[in-house]
Amino acid sequence: MKSFLIALVILLNLAGVEVCFALQADEILLIVNRNNPSSINLAEYYRDKRQIPQANLLTVTMSDQEDCSREEYQQKLLEPLRNYLSHRQGTPIRCLLLFYGIPLRVAAPELSQQQWREAEDLKHTKKQIDWQLANRELTEEQKQQRREKSQQLAKQIEKLSQKNRGAALDSEIALVLKKTYPLERWVPNPFFVGFQSQQRKLAANKDQVLFVSRLDGPTPKTVYHLIDDSLYAEKHGLSGQAYFDARWPLPDKKNLQGYALYDASIHRAANVTETLSALPVHLDQNEALFQAGEAPQAALYCGWYSLGKYVDAFNWQRGAVGYHIASSECTTLKKPGSQVWCKRMLEDGIAATIGPVTEPYVQGFPLPELFFGFLLDGYYTLVESYFLSLPYLSWQMVLIGDPLYRPFRIIPAGN
């Protein structure tokens, strides 16, 4: 047994994951937008296929564009959802499933007039200081003082402008049960196995977090394929090959951070896949990405880095799962001509993927070794695998796919 499996068992014990009760169909709430007929039709199709109770459907009326204001999110979606959950009887909801037509992003709160004036004043002061830096008569000490002041002002402007208070709607709504939490940047995810030793210090606990997934894509037809292909792969098994695209050889150094940590995690995801599955595994550790024709029969994939420029190297198997680690790969699912990875992978036939709606920083992504490790286990659903490997909420990441999907589940004999 490889060391990862031992570590995974330890992490599962630390996580307190209930090992006898995976996510069930009656624990999922389907959320649709009345302003988009396809939203309702797709939810009815999914409800029938997965035998979701009729009562597990919430219809809201809001913009069906990819962006919505914070005010619209709170009034048109958050309030109706909280009202539904507070009056619901019977099986508690553990997972929210957002359908085609629900916005992708929620904006930061709008600035008050006073906040706007303060930000403009700071920008003006910073501009003057930056202009002074061009003065050749200043001593090096004076220049350093001005550089430090300019950096301080930049941080003040960023905080006052609330630029880091926008988020993926999916990531924000996971905290629907928690009435107050900081909007600045992110909230640590209590389900992430890497935070289990810090549970008492986290801003949210597991009882305040709902799993969230999305059935969405460039067209309604794409979403029907997501549903059908996931069910097909569950019945017949996900076959094919696994592709992992690192950029550097695996280092001996420990305590890695940033890009080095995630590159190493891609290596370890390849090792996990070799251990837990019969899929042939292809690990590339050079800077060049897989190119056209180099990834046939792709069942699993993780790699990086080609910002907003999908490289069509893959022939996706029915039910394929994969994601690309780059900063803009889910900024749109609808914009014609866009080459962001999530949109293009969905168009080409992948059944489940993950991506950010804006800059998440690399640490915002699920750790590949954990995500694929849980998925390959066969017990955990797609959405559970995602939340157990995802570091942050109220941030930028989105999971697209059937939350109940288990491509490697063990099918009892006779079924």
Buried (B, 14 or more C-beta within 10 A) or exposed (E): EEEBBEBBEEBBEBBEBEEEEBBEBBBBBBBBBEBBEBBBBBBBBBBEBBEBBEEBBBEBEBBBEBBBBBEBBBEBBBEBBBEBBEEBEEBEBBBBBBBBBBBBBBBBBEBEEEBEEBBEEBBEBBEEBBEBEEEEEBEEEEBEEBEEBBEEBBEBBBEBBBEBBBBBBBBBBBBBBBEEBEBBBBBBBBBBBBBBEEBEEBBBEBEBBBBBBBBBBBBBEBBBBBBBBBBBBBEEBBBBBBBBBBBBEBEEEEEEEEBBEBBBBBBBBBBBBBBBBEBEBBBBBEEEBBEEEBBEBBBBBBBBBBEBEBBBBBBBBBBBBBBBBBBBBBBBBBEEEBBBBBBBBBBBBBBBBBBBBBEBBBBBBBBBBBBBBBBBBBBBBBBBBBBBBBBBBBBBBBBBBBBBBBBBBEEEEEE
